[in-house]
């Protein structure tokens, strides 16, 4: 794939900005965008659970349980991809378009997690508890319970990233003042 095409793909993901006659610049990560991504995730993932859970097959529920077990036993270094896989498994009963939209937002959120979130997206005890509850809700096809858990789970992630971005901005400003 030509480099120019790679840059276009990165630009479409919001990772770089192509500036005519000046080159490519890595885009800033900002609080408003992070909040928008996480709010979009909440809306899409809740819709995905609502559409998925009533349609889940026994095989799909088994896949959710397997994804959960794999995440639970993961080495922290590999937990980011497995965390994503677990969330995606919850939406197996939703349509392909909705799953694609959710996946795009998970990828966009990952950018913020990598830059401002927990190291290697390690899973906290609260995350583990949420995942156990989400897997159990899937087994029971309990959409209402899953929506409640998912809303809180994603909202905590958004708050964490927002707080990290604010902290980063303060450190950067303080550093600039000290150097200036």
C-alpha positions in Angstrom: 0.0 0.0 0.0 1.4 3.4 -0.9 2.4 5.7 1.9 0.0 8.4 0.7 -2.9 5.9 1.0 -1.7 5.0 4.6 -1.8 8.7 5.5 -5.3 9.0 4.1 -6.5 6.1 6.2 -4.8 7.6 9.3 -6.5 10.9 8.5 -9.9 9.2 8.2 -9.3 7.8 11.7 -8.4 11.2 13.0 -4.9 10.3 13.9 -3.1 12.6 11.5 -3.9 15.8 9.6 -2.7 16.2 6.0 -1.5 19.7 5.3 -1.0 20.6 1.7 2.6 21.6 1.0 3.5 21.1 4.7 3.2 17.4 5.2 1.5 15.2 7.8 1.0 16.2 11.5 -0.1 14.0 14.3 -3.4 15.3 15.6 -3.8 16.5 19.2 -5.9 14.3 21.5 -8.6 16.4 23.1 -11.0 16.2 25.9 -14.1 17.1 23.8 -13.4 14.5 21.2 -12.7 11.8 23.9 -16.0 12.7 25.5 -17.8 12.5 22.2 -16.3 9.1 21.5 -17.3 7.7 24.8 -20.8 9.1 24.6 -21.1 7.6 21.2 -19.9 4.3 22.5 -22.5 4.4 25.3 -25.3 5.0 22.8 -24.1 2.4 20.3 -23.2 -0.3 22.7 -26.4 0.0 24.6 -28.3 -0.2 21.3 -26.2 -3.2 20.4 -27.0 -5.0 23.6 -30.7 -4.2 23.2 -30.6 -5.7 19.7 -28.2 -8.5 20.5 -29.4 -10.1 23.7 -32.9 -11.2 22.6 -31.3 -12.8 19.5 -28.3 -14.5 21.1 -27.9 -18.2 20.2 -26.6 -20.7 22.7 -23.4 -20.8 20.6 -23.0 -17.0 20.8 -23.5 -17.1 24.6 -20.8 -19.8 24.8 -18.5 -17.5 22.8 -19.2 -14.6 25.3 -18.4 -16.9 28.2 -15.2 -18.0 26.4 -14.2 -14.4 25.6 -14.8 -13.5 29.3 -12.8 -16.4 30.5 -9.9 -15.6 28.2 -10.0 -12.0 29.3 -10.1 -13.0 33.0 -7.0 -15.2 32.6 -5.1 -12.7 30.4 -1.7 -11.3 30.9 -2.1 -7.5 31.4 0.1 -6.9 28.3 -2.5 -8.6 26.1 -5.6 -7.4 27.9 -6.5 -4.5 25.6 -7.3 -6.7 22.6 -9.1 -9.3 24.8 -11.1 -6.5 26.5 -12.2 -5.4 23.1 -13.0 -8.9 22.0 -15.2 -9.5 25.1 -17.2 -6.3 24.4 -17.6 -7.2 20.7 -18.8 -10.7 21.7 -21.7 -9.2 23.6 -23.0 -7.8 20.4 -23.0 -11.0 18.3 -26.7 -11.0 18.0 -26.8 -7.4 16.7 -26.6 -6.7 12.9 -23.3 -6.4 11.1 -23.6 -2.7 10.5 -24.1 -2.0 14.2 -21.2 -4.2 15.1 -19.0 -2.4 12.6 -20.0 1.0 14.1 -19.3 -0.2 17.6 -15.9 -1.6 16.5 -15.0 1.7 15.0 -15.8 3.5 18.2 -13.9 0.9 20.2 -10.9 1.6 18.0 -11.2 5.4 18.4 -11.5 5.0 22.2 -8.4 2.8 22.2 -6.3 5.8 21.0 -7.2 7.6 24.2 -6.7 4.6 26.4 -3.2 4.1 25.0 -2.3 7.8 25.4 -4.1 8.7 28.7 -5.6 5.6 30.2 -4.4 2.9 32.4 -1.1 1.3 31.4 -1.7 -1.5 28.8 -5.5 -1.1 29.6 -5.1 -3.3 32.7 -8.4 -4.5 34.0 -9.4 -3.2 37.4 -11.4 -5.2 40.0 -14.5 -3.0 39.1 -14.0 -4.0 35.4 -13.7 -7.6 36.4 -16.9 -7.4 38.4 -18.7 -5.6 35.5 -17.5 -8.3 33.1 -18.7 -11.1 35.3 -22.1 -9.4 35.5 -22.3 -8.7 31.8 -21.4 -12.4 31.0 -24.1 -13.5 33.5 -26.6 -11.1 32.0 -25.8 -12.6 28.5 -26.4 -16.1 29.7 -29.8 -15.0 31.0 -30.5 -12.7 28.0 -31.2 -10.0 30.6 -31.0 -6.9 28.5 -32.1 -4.5 31.2 -29.3 -5.6 33.6 -26.7 -5.5 30.9 -27.7 -2.0 29.8 -27.4 -0.8 33.4 -24.0 -2.4 33.9 -22.7 -1.3 30.5 -23.8 2.3 31.0 -21.9 2.5 34.3 -18.8 0.6 32.9 -18.4 2.9 29.9 -19.2 6.1 31.9 -16.3 5.3 34.3 -14.0 4.9 31.3 -15.0 8.2 29.9 -14.5 9.9 33.3 -11.1 8.3 33.7 -9.9 9.5 30.2 -11.3 13.0 30.8 -9.5 13.2 34.1 -6.3 12.0 32.5 -6.5 14.5 29.7 -7.1 17.4 32.2 -4.1 16.2 34.3 -1.9 16.0 31.1 -2.9 19.5 30.1 -2.0 20.9 33.6 1.4 19.2 33.5 2.1 20.4 30.0 1.1 24.0 31.0 3.2 23.9 34.1 6.1 22.5 32.2 5.8 25.3 29.6 5.7 28.0 32.3 8.8 26.5 34.0 10.7 26.5 30.7 9.4 29.9 29.6 
